[in-house]
Amino acid sequence: MTPHEELGALAADLGDDEVRVLVLVGRRLLVGQRSYGRLDVQGNARDWRAEAAEELLDGCVYLACETMRRGRVEP
């Protein structure tokens, strides 16, 4: 089974909200593809763990800023 066929089979068994999550991830992949070209996991020498850690930390900063903006800072 090709990856496209496997994705279609998985999507057929998922609920609408679960498929929406996959669509969001797919859209992010397309944004990355436009910036960096097609994903090549084996051929890319990036440190994926370090990249993920940096992105997660950035996300924490963004969430904290939004929380502060909305006045939801709790002790």
PyMOL Python script that loads the backbone (N, CA, C, O; Angstrom):
from pymol import cmd

cmd.read_pdbstr("""\
ATOM      1  N   MET A   1       0.852  -1.173   0.000  1.00  0.00           N
ATOM      2  CA  MET A   1       0.000   0.000   0.000  1.00  0.00           C
ATOM      3  C   MET A   1       0.905   1.246   0.000  1.00  0.00           C
ATOM      4  O   MET A   1       1.859   1.325   0.774  1.00  0.00           O
ATOM      5  N   THR A   2       0.600   2.197  -0.860  1.00  0.00           N
ATOM      6  CA  THR A   2       1.389   3.425  -0.916  1.00  0.00           C
ATOM      7  C   THR A   2       1.034   4.319   0.278  1.00  0.00           C
ATOM      8  O   THR A   2      -0.010   4.129   0.901  1.00  0.00           O
ATOM      9  N   PRO A   3       1.883   5.280   0.595  1.00  0.00           N
ATOM     10  CA  PRO A   3       1.544   6.199   1.688  1.00  0.00           C
ATOM     11  C   PRO A   3       0.235   6.951   1.445  1.00  0.00           C
ATOM     12  O   PRO A   3      -0.523   7.195   2.383  1.00  0.00           O
ATOM     13  N   HIS A   4      -0.031   7.318   0.193  1.00  0.00           N
ATOM     14  CA  HIS A   4      -1.287   8.004  -0.115  1.00  0.00           C
ATOM     15  C   HIS A   4      -2.493   7.095   0.133  1.00  0.00           C
ATOM     16  O   HIS A   4      -3.512   7.532   0.667  1.00  0.00           O
ATOM     17  N   GLU A   5      -2.363   5.831  -0.259  1.00  0.00           N
ATOM     18  CA  GLU A   5      -3.446   4.872  -0.026  1.00  0.00           C
ATOM     19  C   GLU A   5      -3.639   4.639   1.467  1.00  0.00           C
ATOM     20  O   GLU A   5      -4.770   4.559   1.945  1.00  0.00           O
ATOM     21  N   GLU A   6      -2.548   4.532   2.196  1.00  0.00           N
ATOM     22  CA  GLU A   6      -2.625   4.311   3.632  1.00  0.00           C
ATOM     23  C   GLU A   6      -3.297   5.492   4.327  1.00  0.00           C
ATOM     24  O   GLU A   6      -4.114   5.297   5.227  1.00  0.00           O
ATOM     25  N   LEU A   7      -2.960   6.709   3.917  1.00  0.00           N
ATOM     26  CA  LEU A   7      -3.582   7.889   4.500  1.00  0.00           C
ATOM     27  C   LEU A   7      -5.081   7.909   4.215  1.00  0.00           C
ATOM     28  O   LEU A   7      -5.879   8.222   5.098  1.00  0.00           O
ATOM     29  N   GLY A   8      -5.461   7.576   2.988  1.00  0.00           N
ATOM     30  CA  GLY A   8      -6.884   7.528   2.637  1.00  0.00           C
ATOM     31  C   GLY A   8      -7.634   6.499   3.462  1.00  0.00           C
ATOM     32  O   GLY A   8      -8.754   6.753   3.904  1.00  0.00           O
ATOM     33  N   ALA A   9      -7.021   5.329   3.675  1.00  0.00           N
ATOM     34  CA  ALA A   9      -7.657   4.281   4.470  1.00  0.00           C
ATOM     35  C   ALA A   9      -7.795   4.714   5.921  1.00  0.00           C
ATOM     36  O   ALA A   9      -8.823   4.466   6.550  1.00  0.00           O
ATOM     37  N   LEU A  10      -6.769   5.358   6.454  1.00  0.00           N
ATOM     38  CA  LEU A  10      -6.841   5.853   7.834  1.00  0.00           C
ATOM     39  C   LEU A  10      -7.930   6.904   7.971  1.00  0.00           C
ATOM     40  O   LEU A  10      -8.730   6.865   8.905  1.00  0.00           O
ATOM     41  N   ALA A  11      -7.955   7.847   7.030  1.00  0.00           N
ATOM     42  CA  ALA A  11      -8.932   8.930   7.091  1.00  0.00           C
ATOM     43  C   ALA A  11     -10.355   8.398   7.040  1.00  0.00           C
ATOM     44  O   ALA A  11     -11.253   8.967   7.660  1.00  0.00           O
ATOM     45  N   ALA A  12     -10.564   7.318   6.312  1.00  0.00           N
ATOM     46  CA  ALA A  12     -11.902   6.743   6.203  1.00  0.00           C
ATOM     47  C   ALA A  12     -12.415   6.233   7.550  1.00  0.00           C
ATOM     48  O   ALA A  12     -13.625   6.186   7.772  1.00  0.00           O
ATOM     49  N   ASP A  13     -11.512   5.855   8.442  1.00  0.00           N
ATOM     50  CA  ASP A  13     -11.902   5.326   9.750  1.00  0.00           C
ATOM     51  C   ASP A  13     -11.913   6.374  10.857  1.00  0.00           C
ATOM     52  O   ASP A  13     -12.276   6.066  11.992  1.00  0.00           O
ATOM     53  N   LEU A  14     -11.521   7.600  10.546  1.00  0.00           N
ATOM     54  CA  LEU A  14     -11.461   8.650  11.557  1.00  0.00           C
ATOM     55  C   LEU A  14     -12.713   9.510  11.544  1.00  0.00           C
ATOM     56  O   LEU A  14     -13.421   9.588  10.540  1.00  0.00           O
ATOM     57  N   GLY A  15     -12.972  10.146  12.663  1.00  0.00           N
ATOM     58  CA  GLY A  15     -14.083  11.086  12.747  1.00  0.00           C
ATOM     59  C   GLY A  15     -13.712  12.419  12.101  1.00  0.00           C
ATOM     60  O   GLY A  15     -12.549  12.666  11.780  1.00  0.00           O
ATOM     61  N   ASP A  16     -14.715  13.267  11.917  1.00  0.00           N
ATOM     62  CA  ASP A  16     -14.491  14.544  11.243  1.00  0.00           C
ATOM     63  C   ASP A  16     -13.430  15.399  11.937  1.00  0.00           C
ATOM     64  O   ASP A  16     -12.553  15.951  11.272  1.00  0.00           O
ATOM     65  N   ASP A  17     -13.500  15.514  13.253  1.00  0.00           N
ATOM     66  CA  ASP A  17     -12.519  16.344  13.957  1.00  0.00           C
ATOM     67  C   ASP A  17     -11.122  15.751  13.861  1.00  0.00           C
ATOM     68  O   ASP A  17     -10.146  16.496  13.785  1.00  0.00           O
ATOM     69  N   GLU A  18     -11.006  14.448  13.862  1.00  0.00           N
ATOM     70  CA  GLU A  18      -9.703  13.797  13.712  1.00  0.00           C
ATOM     71  C   GLU A  18      -9.119  14.083  12.329  1.00  0.00           C
ATOM     72  O   GLU A  18      -7.919  14.323  12.193  1.00  0.00           O
ATOM     73  N   VAL A  19      -9.966  14.055  11.318  1.00  0.00           N
ATOM     74  CA  VAL A  19      -9.505  14.373   9.965  1.00  0.00           C
ATOM     75  C   VAL A  19      -9.113  15.846   9.885  1.00  0.00           C
ATOM     76  O   VAL A  19      -8.154  16.195   9.197  1.00  0.00           O
ATOM     77  N   ARG A  20      -9.848  16.713  10.583  1.00  0.00           N
ATOM     78  CA  ARG A  20      -9.487  18.135  10.592  1.00  0.00           C
ATOM     79  C   ARG A  20      -8.095  18.353  11.179  1.00  0.00           C
ATOM     80  O   ARG A  20      -7.353  19.219  10.716  1.00  0.00           O
ATOM     81  N   VAL A  21      -7.746  17.578  12.187  1.00  0.00           N
ATOM     82  CA  VAL A  21      -6.395  17.662  12.761  1.00  0.00           C
ATOM     83  C   VAL A  21      -5.360  17.279  11.700  1.00  0.00           C
ATOM     84  O   VAL A  21      -4.345  17.959  11.550  1.00  0.00           O
ATOM     85  N   LEU A  22      -5.614  16.198  10.969  1.00  0.00           N
ATOM     86  CA  LEU A  22      -4.697  15.789   9.904  1.00  0.00           C
ATOM     87  C   LEU A  22      -4.586  16.861   8.817  1.00  0.00           C
ATOM     88  O   LEU A  22      -3.506  17.093   8.275  1.00  0.00           O
ATOM     89  N   VAL A  23      -5.702  17.506   8.506  1.00  0.00           N
ATOM     90  CA  VAL A  23      -5.692  18.570   7.497  1.00  0.00           C
ATOM     91  C   VAL A  23      -4.816  19.731   7.966  1.00  0.00           C
ATOM     92  O   VAL A  23      -4.040  20.280   7.183  1.00  0.00           O
ATOM     93  N   LEU A  24      -4.937  20.108   9.242  1.00  0.00           N
ATOM     94  CA  LEU A  24      -4.092  21.177   9.775  1.00  0.00           C
ATOM     95  C   LEU A  24      -2.614  20.823   9.669  1.00  0.00           C
ATOM     96  O   LEU A  24      -1.798  21.661   9.285  1.00  0.00           O
ATOM     97  N   VAL A  25      -2.269  19.591  10.008  1.00  0.00           N
ATOM     98  CA  VAL A  25      -0.877  19.146   9.905  1.00  0.00           C
ATOM     99  C   VAL A  25      -0.438  19.171   8.440  1.00  0.00           C
ATOM    100  O   VAL A  25       0.664  19.619   8.125  1.00  0.00           O
ATOM    101  N   GLY A  26      -1.287  18.697   7.566  1.00  0.00           N
ATOM    102  CA  GLY A  26      -0.967  18.705   6.139  1.00  0.00           C
ATOM    103  C   GLY A  26      -0.736  20.115   5.620  1.00  0.00           C
ATOM    104  O   GLY A  26       0.171  20.342   4.819  1.00  0.00           O
ATOM    105  N   ARG A  27      -1.547  21.062   6.069  1.00  0.00           N
ATOM    106  CA  ARG A  27      -1.353  22.454   5.650  1.00  0.00           C
ATOM    107  C   ARG A  27      -0.012  22.995   6.122  1.00  0.00           C
ATOM    108  O   ARG A  27       0.654  23.729   5.392  1.00  0.00           O
ATOM    109  N   ARG A  28       0.387  22.637   7.337  1.00  0.00           N
ATOM    110  CA  ARG A  28       1.693  23.079   7.845  1.00  0.00           C
ATOM    111  C   ARG A  28       2.821  22.461   7.030  1.00  0.00           C
ATOM    112  O   ARG A  28       3.833  23.113   6.770  1.00  0.00           O
ATOM    113  N   LEU A  29       2.651  21.209   6.628  1.00  0.00           N
ATOM    114  CA  LEU A  29       3.657  20.575   5.775  1.00  0.00           C
ATOM    115  C   LEU A  29       3.791  21.311   4.444  1.00  0.00           C
ATOM    116  O   LEU A  29       4.897  21.475   3.931  1.00  0.00           O
ATOM    117  N   LEU A  30       2.671  21.752   3.891  1.00  0.00           N
ATOM    118  CA  LEU A  30       2.719  22.494   2.625  1.00  0.00           C
ATOM    119  C   LEU A  30       3.415  23.840   2.796  1.00  0.00           C
ATOM    120  O   LEU A  30       4.151  24.266   1.907  1.00  0.00           O
ATOM    121  N   VAL A  31       3.196  24.515   3.923  1.00  0.00           N
ATOM    122  CA  VAL A  31       3.902  25.767   4.199  1.00  0.00           C
ATOM    123  C   VAL A  31       5.405  25.505   4.228  1.00  0.00           C
ATOM    124  O   VAL A  31       6.178  26.250   3.626  1.00  0.00           O
ATOM    125  N   GLY A  32       5.815  24.458   4.921  1.00  0.00           N
ATOM    126  CA  GLY A  32       7.227  24.098   4.974  1.00  0.00           C
ATOM    127  C   GLY A  32       7.768  23.738   3.602  1.00  0.00           C
ATOM    128  O   GLY A  32       8.896  24.091   3.258  1.00  0.00           O
ATOM    129  N   GLN A  33       6.967  23.041   2.829  1.00  0.00           N
ATOM    130  CA  GLN A  33       7.402  22.635   1.487  1.00  0.00           C
ATOM    131  C   GLN A  33       7.642  23.860   0.602  1.00  0.00           C
ATOM    132  O   GLN A  33       8.599  23.894  -0.172  1.00  0.00           O
ATOM    133  N   ARG A  34       6.784  24.848   0.718  1.00  0.00           N
ATOM    134  CA  ARG A  34       6.969  26.065  -0.079  1.00  0.00           C
ATOM    135  C   ARG A  34       8.248  26.803   0.322  1.00  0.00           C
ATOM    136  O   ARG A  34       8.900  27.428  -0.515  1.00  0.00           O
ATOM    137  N   SER A  35       8.598  26.727   1.594  1.00  0.00           N
ATOM    138  CA  SER A  35       9.794  27.426   2.072  1.00  0.00           C
ATOM    139  C   SER A  35      11.076  26.634   1.842  1.00  0.00           C
ATOM    140  O   SER A  35      12.104  27.205   1.478  1.00  0.00           O
ATOM    141  N   TYR A  36      11.016  25.320   2.054  1.00  0.00           N
ATOM    142  CA  TYR A  36      12.241  24.512   2.089  1.00  0.00           C
ATOM    143  C   TYR A  36      12.302  23.402   1.042  1.00  0.00           C
ATOM    144  O   TYR A  36      13.308  22.699   0.951  1.00  0.00           O
ATOM    145  N   GLY A  37      11.242  23.233   0.252  1.00  0.00           N
ATOM    146  CA  GLY A  37      11.189  22.120  -0.691  1.00  0.00           C
ATOM    147  C   GLY A  37      10.553  20.896  -0.028  1.00  0.00           C
ATOM    148  O   GLY A  37      10.191  20.928   1.148  1.00  0.00           O
ATOM    149  N   ARG A  38      10.429  19.836  -0.793  1.00  0.00           N
ATOM    150  CA  ARG A  38       9.813  18.610  -0.268  1.00  0.00           C
ATOM    151  C   ARG A  38      10.622  18.043   0.884  1.00  0.00           C
ATOM    152  O   ARG A  38      11.852  18.092   0.889  1.00  0.00           O
ATOM    153  N   LEU A  39       9.912  17.510   1.848  1.00  0.00           N
ATOM    154  CA  LEU A  39      10.540  16.908   3.021  1.00  0.00           C
ATOM    155  C   LEU A  39      11.323  15.662   2.601  1.00  0.00           C
ATOM    156  O   LEU A  39      10.814  14.799   1.886  1.00  0.00           O
ATOM    157  N   ASP A  40      12.562  15.592   3.061  1.00  0.00           N
ATOM    158  CA  ASP A  40      13.432  14.449   2.806  1.00  0.00           C
ATOM    159  C   ASP A  40      14.055  14.068   4.143  1.00  0.00           C
ATOM    160  O   ASP A  40      15.138  14.542   4.485  1.00  0.00           O
ATOM    161  N   VAL A  41      13.379  13.224   4.888  1.00  0.00           N
ATOM    162  CA  VAL A  41      13.795  12.900   6.251  1.00  0.00           C
ATOM    163  C   VAL A  41      15.205  12.325   6.279  1.00  0.00           C
ATOM    164  O   VAL A  41      16.021  12.749   7.098  1.00  0.00           O
ATOM    165  N   GLN A  42      15.507  11.377   5.410  1.00  0.00           N
ATOM    166  CA  GLN A  42      16.815  10.723   5.422  1.00  0.00           C
ATOM    167  C   GLN A  42      17.921  11.633   4.884  1.00  0.00           C
ATOM    168  O   GLN A  42      19.058  11.569   5.353  1.00  0.00           O
ATOM    169  N   GLY A  43      17.598  12.469   3.913  1.00  0.00           N
ATOM    170  CA  GLY A  43      18.605  13.295   3.281  1.00  0.00           C
ATOM    171  C   GLY A  43      18.855  14.634   3.961  1.00  0.00           C
ATOM    172  O   GLY A  43      19.749  15.380   3.563  1.00  0.00           O
ATOM    173  N   ASN A  44      18.064  14.939   4.988  1.00  0.00           N
ATOM    174  CA  ASN A  44      18.205  16.211   5.676  1.00  0.00           C
ATOM    175  C   ASN A  44      19.027  16.018   6.941  1.00  0.00           C
ATOM    176  O   ASN A  44      18.712  15.159   7.764  1.00  0.00           O
ATOM    177  N   ALA A  45      20.065  16.801   7.095  1.00  0.00           N
ATOM    178  CA  ALA A  45      20.976  16.638   8.236  1.00  0.00           C
ATOM    179  C   ALA A  45      20.543  17.438   9.467  1.00  0.00           C
ATOM    180  O   ALA A  45      21.294  17.521  10.439  1.00  0.00           O
ATOM    181  N   ARG A  46      19.352  18.023   9.439  1.00  0.00           N
ATOM    182  CA  ARG A  46      18.899  18.821  10.583  1.00  0.00           C
ATOM    183  C   ARG A  46      18.787  17.965  11.832  1.00  0.00           C
ATOM    184  O   ARG A  46      18.533  16.763  11.758  1.00  0.00           O
ATOM    185  N   ASP A  47      18.978  18.592  12.964  1.00  0.00           N
ATOM    186  CA  ASP A  47      18.793  17.941  14.259  1.00  0.00           C
ATOM    187  C   ASP A  47      17.323  18.099  14.636  1.00  0.00           C
ATOM    188  O   ASP A  47      16.921  19.119  15.197  1.00  0.00           O
ATOM    189  N   TRP A  48      16.534  17.088  14.325  1.00  0.00           N
ATOM    190  CA  TRP A  48      15.080  17.169  14.484  1.00  0.00           C
ATOM    191  C   TRP A  48      14.683  17.395  15.936  1.00  0.00           C
ATOM    192  O   TRP A  48      13.727  18.126  16.196  1.00  0.00           O
ATOM    193  N   ARG A  49      15.391  16.787  16.895  1.00  0.00           N
ATOM    194  CA  ARG A  49      15.063  16.996  18.314  1.00  0.00           C
ATOM    195  C   ARG A  49      15.306  18.433  18.722  1.00  0.00           C
ATOM    196  O   ARG A  49      14.482  19.030  19.416  1.00  0.00           O
ATOM    197  N   ALA A  50      16.415  18.991  18.306  1.00  0.00           N
ATOM    198  CA  ALA A  50      16.719  20.383  18.639  1.00  0.00           C
ATOM    199  C   ALA A  50      15.693  21.317  17.996  1.00  0.00           C
ATOM    200  O   ALA A  50      15.236  22.270  18.626  1.00  0.00           O
ATOM    201  N   GLU A  51      15.334  21.041  16.742  1.00  0.00           N
ATOM    202  CA  GLU A  51      14.320  21.845  16.057  1.00  0.00           C
ATOM    203  C   GLU A  51      12.993  21.795  16.816  1.00  0.00           C
ATOM    204  O   GLU A  51      12.346  22.822  17.020  1.00  0.00           O
ATOM    205  N   ALA A  52      12.595  20.594  17.230  1.00  0.00           N
ATOM    206  CA  ALA A  52      11.332  20.436  17.953  1.00  0.00           C
ATOM    207  C   ALA A  52      11.374  21.170  19.290  1.00  0.00           C
ATOM    208  O   ALA A  52      10.406  21.829  19.669  1.00  0.00           O
ATOM    209  N   ALA A  53      12.483  21.060  19.996  1.00  0.00           N
ATOM    210  CA  ALA A  53      12.613  21.737  21.289  1.00  0.00           C
ATOM    211  C   ALA A  53      12.492  23.244  21.112  1.00  0.00           C
ATOM    212  O   ALA A  53      11.805  23.904  21.890  1.00  0.00           O
ATOM    213  N   GLU A  54      13.151  23.795  20.100  1.00  0.00           N
ATOM    214  CA  GLU A  54      13.077  25.228  19.846  1.00  0.00           C
ATOM    215  C   GLU A  54      11.657  25.660  19.518  1.00  0.00           C
ATOM    216  O   GLU A  54      11.184  26.685  20.009  1.00  0.00           O
ATOM    217  N   GLU A  55      10.975  24.872  18.683  1.00  0.00           N
ATOM    218  CA  GLU A  55       9.600  25.210  18.312  1.00  0.00           C
ATOM    219  C   GLU A  55       8.659  25.128  19.513  1.00  0.00           C
ATOM    220  O   GLU A  55       7.786  25.980  19.680  1.00  0.00           O
ATOM    221  N   LEU A  56       8.835  24.103  20.347  1.00  0.00           N
ATOM    222  CA  LEU A  56       7.995  23.974  21.536  1.00  0.00           C
ATOM    223  C   LEU A  56       8.214  25.126  22.506  1.00  0.00           C
ATOM    224  O   LEU A  56       7.264  25.651  23.088  1.00  0.00           O
ATOM    225  N   LEU A  57       9.458  25.509  22.672  1.00  0.00           N
ATOM    226  CA  LEU A  57       9.748  26.653  23.545  1.00  0.00           C
ATOM    227  C   LEU A  57       9.140  27.934  22.981  1.00  0.00           C
ATOM    228  O   LEU A  57       8.584  28.738  23.730  1.00  0.00           O
ATOM    229  N   ASP A  58       9.241  28.129  21.670  1.00  0.00           N
ATOM    230  CA  ASP A  58       8.604  29.290  21.050  1.00  0.00           C
ATOM    231  C   ASP A  58       7.098  29.269  21.300  1.00  0.00           C
ATOM    232  O   ASP A  58       6.505  30.298  21.623  1.00  0.00           O
ATOM    233  N   GLY A  59       6.484  28.103  21.151  1.00  0.00           N
ATOM    234  CA  GLY A  59       5.050  27.976  21.395  1.00  0.00           C
ATOM    235  C   GLY A  59       4.677  28.320  22.826  1.00  0.00           C
ATOM    236  O   GLY A  59       3.641  28.940  23.068  1.00  0.00           O
ATOM    237  N   CYS A  60       5.518  27.921  23.781  1.00  0.00           N
ATOM    238  CA  CYS A  60       5.273  28.261  25.185  1.00  0.00           C
ATOM    239  C   CYS A  60       5.313  29.767  25.384  1.00  0.00           C
ATOM    240  O   CYS A  60       4.486  30.325  26.106  1.00  0.00           O
ATOM    241  N   VAL A  61       6.268  30.423  24.749  1.00  0.00           N
ATOM    242  CA  VAL A  61       6.358  31.881  24.845  1.00  0.00           C
ATOM    243  C   VAL A  61       5.092  32.520  24.274  1.00  0.00           C
ATOM    244  O   VAL A  61       4.515  33.416  24.890  1.00  0.00           O
ATOM    245  N   TYR A  62       4.662  32.062  23.103  1.00  0.00           N
ATOM    246  CA  TYR A  62       3.483  32.641  22.462  1.00  0.00           C
ATOM    247  C   TYR A  62       2.238  32.459  23.336  1.00  0.00           C
ATOM    248  O   TYR A  62       1.434  33.381  23.477  1.00  0.00           O
ATOM    249  N   LEU A  63       2.083  31.266  23.922  1.00  0.00           N
ATOM    250  CA  LEU A  63       0.930  31.019  24.783  1.00  0.00           C
ATOM    251  C   LEU A  63       0.978  31.874  26.045  1.00  0.00           C
ATOM    252  O   LEU A  63      -0.050  32.388  26.485  1.00  0.00           O
ATOM    253  N   ALA A  64       2.156  32.031  26.624  1.00  0.00           N
ATOM    254  CA  ALA A  64       2.292  32.873  27.813  1.00  0.00           C
ATOM    255  C   ALA A  64       1.956  34.328  27.479  1.00  0.00           C
ATOM    256  O   ALA A  64       1.269  34.999  28.249  1.00  0.00           O
ATOM    257  N   CYS A  65       2.433  34.810  26.346  1.00  0.00           N
ATOM    258  CA  CYS A  65       2.134  36.189  25.936  1.00  0.00           C
ATOM    259  C   CYS A  65       0.636  36.397  25.739  1.00  0.00           C
ATOM    260  O   CYS A  65       0.082  37.405  26.177  1.00  0.00           O
ATOM    261  N   GLU A  66      -0.007  35.456  25.089  1.00  0.00           N
ATOM    262  CA  GLU A  66      -1.454  35.579  24.865  1.00  0.00           C
ATOM    263  C   GLU A  66      -2.216  35.508  26.182  1.00  0.00           C
ATOM    264  O   GLU A  66      -3.198  36.225  26.373  1.00  0.00           O
ATOM    265  N   THR A  67      -1.766  34.646  27.091  1.00  0.00           N
ATOM    266  CA  THR A  67      -2.393  34.546  28.405  1.00  0.00           C
ATOM    267  C   THR A  67      -2.266  35.868  29.145  1.00  0.00           C
ATOM    268  O   THR A  67      -3.234  36.337  29.744  1.00  0.00           O
ATOM    269  N   MET A  68      -1.089  36.470  29.109  1.00  0.00           N
ATOM    270  CA  MET A  68      -0.871  37.755  29.774  1.00  0.00           C
ATOM    271  C   MET A  68      -1.725  38.851  29.124  1.00  0.00           C
ATOM    272  O   MET A  68      -2.295  39.692  29.819  1.00  0.00           O
ATOM    273  N   ARG A  69      -1.808  38.837  27.811  1.00  0.00           N
ATOM    274  CA  ARG A  69      -2.601  39.840  27.098  1.00  0.00           C
ATOM    275  C   ARG A  69      -4.070  39.788  27.523  1.00  0.00           C
ATOM    276  O   ARG A  69      -4.728  40.819  27.668  1.00  0.00           O
ATOM    277  N   ARG A  70      -4.552  38.598  27.715  1.00  0.00           N
ATOM    278  CA  ARG A  70      -5.955  38.439  28.102  1.00  0.00           C
ATOM    279  C   ARG A  70      -6.186  38.589  29.599  1.00  0.00           C
ATOM    280  O   ARG A  70      -7.314  38.454  30.073  1.00  0.00           O
ATOM    281  N   GLY A  71      -5.125  38.865  30.341  1.00  0.00           N
ATOM    282  CA  GLY A  71      -5.262  39.084  31.778  1.00  0.00           C
ATOM    283  C   GLY A  71      -5.559  37.847  32.585  1.00  0.00           C
ATOM    284  O   GLY A  71      -6.203  37.927  33.631  1.00  0.00           O
ATOM    285  N   ARG A  72      -5.101  36.706  32.118  1.00  0.00           N
ATOM    286  CA  ARG A  72      -5.380  35.446  32.809  1.00  0.00           C
ATOM    287  C   ARG A  72      -4.186  34.948  33.589  1.00  0.00           C
ATOM    288  O   ARG A  72      -4.028  33.740  33.765  1.00  0.00           O
ATOM    289  N   VAL A  73      -3.354  35.834  34.055  1.00  0.00           N
ATOM    290  CA  VAL A  73      -2.165  35.408  34.804  1.00  0.00           C
ATOM    291  C   VAL A  73      -2.609  35.022  36.206  1.00  0.00           C
ATOM    292  O   VAL A  73      -3.194  35.825  36.933  1.00  0.00           O
ATOM    293  N   GLU A  74      -2.321  33.781  36.573  1.00  0.00           N
ATOM    294  CA  GLU A  74      -2.690  33.276  37.903  1.00  0.00           C
ATOM    295  C   GLU A  74      -1.427  32.887  38.650  1.00  0.00           C
ATOM    296  O   GLU A  74      -0.434  32.488  38.042  1.00  0.00           O
ATOM    297  N   PRO A  75      -1.470  33.006  40.000  1.00  0.00           N
ATOM    298  CA  PRO A  75      -0.278  32.632  40.784  1.00  0.00           C
ATOM    299  C   PRO A  75       0.048  31.165  40.690  1.00  0.00           C
ATOM    300  O   PRO A  75       1.019  30.709  41.294  1.00  0.00           O
TER     301      PRO A  75
END
""", "prot")
cmd.dss("prot")
cmd.show_as("cartoon", "prot")
cmd.util.cbc("prot")
cmd.orient("prot")
